[in-house]
Amino acid sequence: MLPPIEYRIAEELGVSPRQVIAAVQLIDDGATVPFIARYRKEVTGGLDDTQLRTLEERLGYLRELEDRRATVLASIEEQGKLTAELRAEVEDADTKQRLEDLYLPYKPKRRTKAQIAREAGIGPLAETLLADPTLTPEVEAEKYINAEAGFADTKAVLDGARQILMEHFAEDATLLGELRSYLHEHGRVRSSVIEGKENEGAKFRDWFDFAEPIATMPSHRALALLRGRNEGVLRLALDVERPDPDAPHPCEGRIAVRFGIRSQGRPGDRWLAETARWAWSVKISIHLELELMSELRERAEEEAIRVFARNLHDLLLAAPAGTRATIGLDPGIRTGVKVAVVDATGKLVDTATVYPFEPRRDRESSIATIAALAKKHAVELIAIGNGTASRETDALVAELMKRYPELQLTKIVVSEAGASVYSASELAAREFPELDVSLRGAVSIARRLQDPLAELVKIDPKSIGVGQYQHDVNQGRLAKSLDAVVEDCVNAVGVDVNTASAPLLARISGLNATLAGNIVEYRNTRGPFRSRSALKDVPRLGPKTFEQAAGFLRIPSGDNPLDASSVHPEAYPVVERILARVRKSVRELMGNGGFLKSLKPEEFTDERFGLPTVQDILAELEKPGRDPRPEFRTATFREGVETLKDLEPGMLLEGVVTNVTNFGAFVDIGVHQDGLVHISALSNTFVKDPHSVVKAGQVVKVKVLEVDIPRHRIALTMRLGDEVTAKRGESGARRDEGAPRRGEGGQAPRSEQRPRGGDNRRPPAQGKGGARQEASRPAAANALAEAFARARGNR
């Protein structure tokens, strides 16, 4: 019998059962993962948020498994078929799949051919023929002829007996487990084009004749194939590589071995061998192919969701520019550049629209307008959206800065992905009911420079554009995973309760949209909070919610300096004990690193607050309100490089990582088109996971390896010593001479580079080439050329 759930999770996590039992109790009592990770370290033995998220997920799975186990046992017992041996097998099933395999013979089903044959009394014949192959099937079948039941001759009787054995074989849990493992290890997913779809599905042409082992197929490739199938272009099948295609399938032999079927020239051997073949081809193969393809999809989705979550985490925790007055520019050509000015707190104070480009070309007036706004509101930063006309707007601001050096402005190009989604949202409409939609976008661009986390929480994470195939994966699981990431990030940073928006407050541990709205309403009517304890007066914010949320809510200018820190109010007595011992005020102690380091944490512990909590308190007092995000830094795009045509192989550029996938990283270098750094070009050492080298939002230096203007793709490398061998072709595209042509070691890849600026509108479904990473190649461009095929459909 399996050990208790907590013990199984403990073994998986490599921690003690006591830690898991404590964490499960806290979760069941309504505690959130951020709260447990930060303020209950003594209880859980220091489990971090990653371990707790895994624990929470596995807890849900295993509890569902136990519920299903109880249902299965009750069903089999009700049928009167629950033997002691079967009960033991069911109770030992450690996965849902194993449990369902065991339940399959007893699962209520529609009336089958095998059941009809049993009702006609043919069951004993099937058992006899399987047990004694020396018997002649046709002779034995004559004894079971029953015309009234539909079995009027020996052929019908033997067909009935075969149906009974086929069902018996197909419902054998041990056999299914063996065949499933064999297919997972040796099976290959093969794709082919559906006849007549060659032109319609041209974007999938690299998959028209493709095969790869199911066990090692990367998530992005699996999702591309599945997309092709869903669009009616590709046919997918699971097969096993066989030297002789006409030879029996290996799985047929495994069925025969399982049930003692052998070819020894006996009268029943041939009939039994045919039965095993039919059982495989008619029943088991179809069942297992559907199951393994479903598992492939789930595995691919899990990996895609994991990649999205990591990228979102890095983007949300990108360095904030801080509390500085900022102008947000939402670039546009004919519709003009939208201008929004926000003060240091993010409050909108002014707007304008300028038309420096075609058709008006009112450049002088545009510069003057922006300069006047900057002077009027003491602006320090100008945030430029990276969409259409971004580089032209960037050049406009550069000219403004040269003309007005006294303004001491700094310009930064920022991602505007999702800005239009926010602009058209109900939230934006409530916040700026009188403001034009496009101007709301400019506000968002300015604010996301000041504080990316605070602004991006207002946008559906799926619209931020840092995922792989996010539209193809299970949307419920994706949303749950991304919500957990947002929750962890917001609580890791903490929020100012007197300035935070309702969407940001709603992400705080213990709070929801209703409570967040109540907090905002309370401070709007009664003024800013002066203490954390005042939060208890907010309607519907009870003691349990206060416990979960208080430590993550900051009051920078409150009555108690500790309210501006991450020290939880429940632990204030510990601080008071420290103050009494050292005879200093809290203001004298906070920030006094040298003195705090001289204190011994173990001297201030008690029955409730152990060493981990005291150590956290002293660390927080040393750097109160510390922000875990990195220092603000921006990329400087090279002047004169504004479009694909301005790029040349060998150029060294600075850029910002916009997305990290399993096959590399996309980098914005300021030409309205992200370039791809293939995984083999990220480092001079082998890279298994691109996330170990780069993160979304990171500023990096790259070298241009290849530019393909017609297909809008850029190959980059972060290995700045790589030689560039690309040459300009007659079409204006550049190609690495060493890259494989069709028929020379791989299929010629097609790709479409990630378009810049967009509000993450879903691109058309795209196929991808079958080329694989070859990290050992000396020139990264070879692998890069192939990798572009994988980029298609990336978003």
Sequence and secondary structure as in RCSB ss.txt:
>XXXX:A:sequence
MLPPIEYRIAEELGVSPRQVIAAVQLIDDGATVPFIARYRKEVTGGLDDTQLRTLEERLGYLRELEDRRATVLAS
IEEQGKLTAELRAEVEDADTKQRLEDLYLPYKPKRRTKAQIAREAGIGPLAETLLADPTLTPEVEAEKYINAEAG
FADTKAVLDGARQILMEHFAEDATLLGELRSYLHEHGRVRSSVIEGKENEGAKFRDWFDFAEPIATMPSHRALAL
LRGRNEGVLRLALDVERPDPDAPHPCEGRIAVRFGIRSQGRPGDRWLAETARWAWSVKISIHLELELMSELRERA
EEEAIRVFARNLHDLLLAAPAGTRATIGLDPGIRTGVKVAVVDATGKLVDTATVYPFEPRRDRESSIATIAALAK
KHAVELIAIGNGTASRETDALVAELMKRYPELQLTKIVVSEAGASVYSASELAAREFPELDVSLRGAVSIARRLQ
DPLAELVKIDPKSIGVGQYQHDVNQGRLAKSLDAVVEDCVNAVGVDVNTASAPLLARISGLNATLAGNIVEYRNT
RGPFRSRSALKDVPRLGPKTFEQAAGFLRIPSGDNPLDASSVHPEAYPVVERILARVRKSVRELMGNGGFLKSLK
PEEFTDERFGLPTVQDILAELEKPGRDPRPEFRTATFREGVETLKDLEPGMLLEGVVTNVTNFGAFVDIGVHQDG
LVHISALSNTFVKDPHSVVKAGQVVKVKVLEVDIPRHRIALTMRLGDEVTAKRGESGARRDEGAPRRGEGGQAPR
SEQRPRGGDNRRPPAQGKGGARQEASRPAAANALAEAFARARGNR
>XXXX:A:secstr
    HHHHHHHHHTS HHHHHHHHHHHHTT  HHHHHHH HHHHTS  HHHHHHHHHHHHHHHHHHHHHHHHHHH
HHHTT   HHHHHHHHH  SHHHHHHHHGGGS     HHHHHHHTT HHHHHHHHH TTS HHHHHGGG BGGGT
B SHHHHHHHHHHHHHHHHHT HHHHHHHHHHHHHHEEEEEEE TT TTTTGGGGGGTEEEEETTT  HHHHHHH
HHHHHTTSEEEEEEE  SSTTS  HHHHHHHHHTT   SS TTHHHHHHHHHHIIIIIIHHHHHHHHHHHHHHHH
HHHHHHHHHHHHHHHHTS    S  EEEEE  STT EEEEEE TTS EEEEEEE  STTT  HHHHHHHHHHHHH
HTT  EEEEESSTTHHHHHHHHHHHHHH GGG  EEEEE  TTHHHHHTSHHHHHH TTS HHHHHHHHHHHHHH
 HHHHHTTS GGGS   SSTTTS HHHHHHHHHHHHHHHHHHH EETTT  HHHHTTSTT  HHHHHHHHHHHHH
H S SSGGGGGGSTT  HHHHHHHGGGEE TTSSSGGGGSS  GGGHHHHHHHHHHHT  HHHHTT HHHHHTS 
GGGG  SSS HHHHHHHHHHHHSTT   S         TT  SGGG  TT EEEEEEEEEETTEEEEE SSSB E
EEEGGGS SS  S GGGT  TT EEEEEEEEEETTTTEEEEES TT     EE TTS EE TTS  TTSSS    
    BSS                 TT SSHHHHHHHHHHHHTT  
